[in-house]
């Protein structure tokens, strides 16, 4: 009797899981499937498999418009903002974990609460300021903004991790005459690879996928990112759905790659850093 | 002497972060309050008292935006319950869990604008969803999902849930990996059923993550859905899917009314502030250590 009940429960769980997995994967399948069709194929056969794999869409995406330029812009902005924010956050997290001082917890709490302030609230003053100092349509302006927005979560994650590193390790190093910078560089950073990788993935995904700020601060075609680019792309190629889908697919590949490369660290980093109980 | 050196070191380590945060968060937060009392045209800033606030509260688009934000909150408990359920299934290593882990996290990796464009085609009047419904003989279920103001907000909510669920599952799954196995073993020896085991062990053990996620999700529904709205509906049809962020964007940058946009930003900030304070009061004690 009990065996039978378990069997039904297991089957039920499998069915739920299959449904959710299908639901999660279908839009991706739809995108790839459509991207591989020729325009004529799409018109006659909208939802079936492609009759012949049409790879010319891939070529056409890169030839069309400023796509390669947008791609480059996205890479530049993602790499620079993620790296700069990482360095600044490492320094701040070091101060917030390795020194004891009166305002320490207050500062950390304040930083945590900033995580919840959405960028749309700062948008108008930042825009007015950046227009005045002529930093709209420039890498500098937007990298500065992205760096700032990435900092609260980065500082929080690294601080909680640094605090979990046993004090004795640091102490023996300082007795050996290591100064603070060397302790950070030679001991803490190598020990913190899982949370650092987690941060890089989460932050890179965020910058790569960011739309609102890019829309406002990078309006010139030469400075557009892929995310703002596709909205242009979509309206310009509205009739050519397969080409649009190929564009979307190409945009997605780098992030899927990053996620896979770091997946091993990613879940461990979440456990060890942000959710330590 | 020693203390002074310590103070200098701390300040130097914190300085870059303090400068950037001050410039990106604090300076704009002060400025946006100031601008909300001004009429701004070009380089001309003029104080006009509370006029902007009076104007936005008389603007049906702003009211509709706030109302839609509140309606979207309804999805939060559903996301949490589904996330706990599916994270538990993954954690229990059900057959095929590695494959499922990959597929369930997929929406989290995809960019919202990408998702927006793809779902836009799926939910079109002559899109694949309606095509399937017709094939299955369910023609009465065919709707213009994003085109009719009756369904658009609910369709939008579905897309948001589809995307946000993945992140919640990852977070709960990650937390489950560090739950002490012996708790479950003890419960099994005592003959606890599957459901009981998870209600009395999983949920209390994951309470911190669940509360963290509920805050993140509530904030998302208020202040992180611009991307969905911009790529899927642009607030339409009518005002059926307009949200506060989209209102701020259109008012400030399409209608060039920076003053009213700032007033709307301040209102949104006050709502956020209320939630942050509520969160700090409820969970602040455990948060720090």
Interface residues (C-beta under 8 A of the other chain):
Chain A: X9 X10 X13 X14 X16 X17 X20 X21 X23 X24 X25 X27 X28 X30 X31 X34 X46 X47 X87 X88 X89 X91 X92 X94 X95 X96 X99 X101 X105 X107 X108 X109 X111 X112 X113 X114 X116 X117 X118 X120 X121 X122 X123 X124 X125 X126 X127 X128 X129 X144 X145 X147 X148 X149 X151 X152 X155 X180 X205 X208 X209 X211 X212 X215 X216 X227 X230 X231 X234 X241 X244 X245 X248 X251 X252 X255 X256 X259 X267 X270 X271 X275 X277
Chain B: X6 X7 X9 X10 X13 X14 X16 X17 X20 X21 X23 X24 X25 X27 X28 X29 X31 X32 X35 X40 X85 X86 X89 X94 X95 X96 X99 X100 X103 X104 X105 X106 X107 X109 X110 X111 X112 X113 X114 X115 X117 X118 X119 X121 X122 X128 X131 X162 X166 X170 X171 X173 X174 X175 X177 X178 X194 X208 X209 X212 X215 X219 X222 X223 X224 X226 X227 X230 X231 X244 X245 X248 X249 X252 X253 X258 X261 X262 X265 X266 X268 X269 X272 X275 X276 X279 X280 X284 X287 X288
